Structure formats: structure tokens, C-alpha cells
Amino acid sequence: MAGAPARGAGAAPLLIACALGIERFALRTGDRGGAPDAMTVLRTGMGPVNAERAVVGALGTEPLRDAAVVATGFCAGLTPGMQPGDLVVADEAGDVHGTTRCTGAGLLVEALGRALPGRTVHTGPLIGSDHVVRGPERGRLRAAGAIAVDMESAATLRGAVRTGRRPVAAVRVVVDTPQHELVRIGTVRGGISAFRVLRAVLPAFFEWHRSSLLPRR
């Protein structure tokens, strides 16, 4: 279900995709100052199939046909020492179906540093799964090079680039770590730190969006 477009600076559209109602709530109650003219926060539903279907459908409609896409929400960290509330900026998002390179990861890291000073930001490959990852599977994914895992980002970005050339990015907030495993998905509601961080990311997304649409020399 898509949120209503927000009015602001800039004409190019932006689609921000998340899976859960609590993620959409965080994003829709965050600071929207400087939002592009056409912006939609889309709740896709859980899992890669739902994510890809929802994003492809949204990008087939006006005014989002040429939208830049950001996949966001919560994730499980794979790197030892990660803490709930840390940020993950993907330089690529992949799963068993392939890998999508992200646009302007460095720009996003810098923008997030300004939006959330002092918050730790990790950059690297984000891996997709069709289930909640626990225990030894974390180690296997980490050994393969991933720094975090979620269920929707890879499918979201794959669907986005399948429908046309556009800037794409994935930014996730760590809610589940090797030291603090999520028992069930409902316990995300207890992740107060992660929720607050997700509420604060929008200015960084808007800055990335403006920069990613500038002509390259």
C-alpha cells in the first residue's frame, strides 16, 4: 500500500520501499523537509516475491515511472561488533538470482553522517534471504562476504532496474546482531534505537536523491 506523495523541492520522483508497517510508520513520521515533489513510501509486504512484485507494480504507474528507488527498513547484521541502531549502506545487493550494484553508496554514507552524527555506518554487500537468518547461517553468509542480510532489498533493486535505468540504493538499520538475535519478527517492535534511527534517515535519502540525478561530467 503506497503512501500519498509529499510535496517539496525538486521534480524527479523518489520511491522508498520497506516491508513492514512499523518501518513505514517510522518513515512517514520522519522529517520530510526537502522531499522531492513526487515521493512515495511503499510498504511491499515481507519477502522477496512480495517486494519485487510491489515495486515493479508501483514503477509501472505515474508519477513513479522514472523514480529513483531506495530499499530500506531493518536488517540483521553479520559482522561481529555490530550494534542495534547501526546503519548499513549497501554497495551491492544480491541473492540467489543475481546482484545489483547500488548508486552513490559513498554519497549516502556522507549524507547519513550529517543526518545522524556519531552513528556507525557500515558499507559493503547486502545479501538477500527468503527467511529470517539465525545461528550458523550468519557465519556462512559472512564468510561469503556479506555484512548484513534482509529479505527484500535484493528483490526490490532487481525489480527496479528491470523496469528501466534509474538510481537505486539500499540502506538498512541493524536490529538483529550475532550477539542479540531476533527471536521472532514481532520483537522488532522492541527495537527502539533502530526505530529512531529509521525515522531520521529521510534527509540523507533526499540528499542522495538530488545528487544522484545530477548530470555526470
Disulfide bonds with the S-S distance in Angstrom:
none
